Amino acid sequence: MSQVANRAVMPSYARTDVAFERGDGVYLHAADGRKFLDFGAGVAVVSLGHNHPRLVAALTEQAGRLWHTSNLYRIPGQERLADRLTANSFADTVFFCNSGAEAVEASIKVARKYHSTNGNPERYRLISFDGSFHGRTLATISAGSSDAHRAGFGPAVDGFDHVAFGNMNEVRNAIGAETAGIIVEAVQGEGGVRPTDPAFLRDLRAACDEYGLLLIFDEVQTGVGRTGELWGYQLSGVEPDVMALAKGLGGGFPIGACLATADAAAGITPGTHGSTFGGNPLAAASANAVLDVLLEDGFLAGTAATGNFLGAELGRLAERHPGAIAEARGVGMMWGLKCLVPNAEIVAAAFERGLLTVPAADNVVRLLPPLVTEESHCREAVAILDECFKNAGR
Ligand SMILES: *Cc1c(COP(=O)(O)O)cnc(C)c1O
């Protein structure tokens, strides 16, 4: 798996030397004729797989009529999308943007503005967790846990207090007169597919209610069906006040969203926040088409069932390779293999055998297949992984 660089592109990524020219459901076809089973889905983005006929139809229909008008004017597709997102979630209102980091930024701004509007501008700090990832803007690298992501980009944005993931004592000790809220992932994605304990989430909710804090769920990766539920928060039954979405929402078209209760978003009035592209007609048409499929009767139940099947297969894989796999963990279409051999070696070996996976922190190989993946695809992927782990460390 060699790596190459075109120096005209700023070298911020270590890219694998392959270029895809066509996608078809759960498969990608490379320019050199190789075929890959895509269990990375563009890092949890291509929620309905590649070239889904209904997404293609919706986007091309919109492309032939109108691309962009700006948020100076009403955008019917955006309003319809907001109506559907709020009707199907805890939220009352939605701000649209173009990426996960922007959705988290909007969530941070909503939390600060909420307290400022309520006469407490000194309450601007958010508690976040070790192992968390919230994006690559200045504020979101400060919110996230990675020192490497902050290195050389100082000074850090002030206002984030990191505590141990899952440790309620540390959370309570970190809550002070300046605390505005808590930001948490339903399942830590980049951190290595670490599901957040439902009991811990219930405790976070209780602490937020006790101290008047906002609970923010970063569901950029877990949202829009990834966990087998429409939203990751449904796994625990704990409702947030604010939620960030992006990745799977547009099925591959860039769109992000910050969802909030009316109370949490009360400070967001005309002129307080904005985005030129946010929720434009093309993005809204894509996301509405994704919802058309996801909200159909039985779709998510099917995703959850296939996810359970994949999880069981991965559990057996881990049992077959006790020297190479510490555990299989995850939920729905979001699984991690915690490796005892270098995860990069497995990702590379899987690539050579025609399976795309994504590395994550904590030495994890991450599997994020499209939500339309079937049991036969899971069997194919696990058979490839079996070969990779058999040969691992040799
Ligand atoms: C990917 C991700 C982000 C950042 O999304 P971008 O679209 O890359 O800005 C933020 N939070 C979580 C949980 C993510 O997985």
The ligand as an ORCA input file, in Angstrom:
! r2SCAN-3c Opt
* xyz 0 1
  C     -15.598     13.510     11.453
  C     -16.008     14.085     12.739
  C     -15.982     15.480     12.957
  C     -15.438     16.453     11.937
  O     -16.158     16.418     10.732
  P     -15.558     17.169      9.438
  O     -16.657     17.055      8.431
  O     -14.316     16.447      9.046
  O     -15.277     18.568      9.821
  C     -16.439     15.950     14.169
  N     -16.900     15.113     15.118
  C     -16.924     13.777     14.947
  C     -17.472     12.910     16.032
  C     -16.475     13.218     13.760
  O     -16.485     11.887     13.601
*
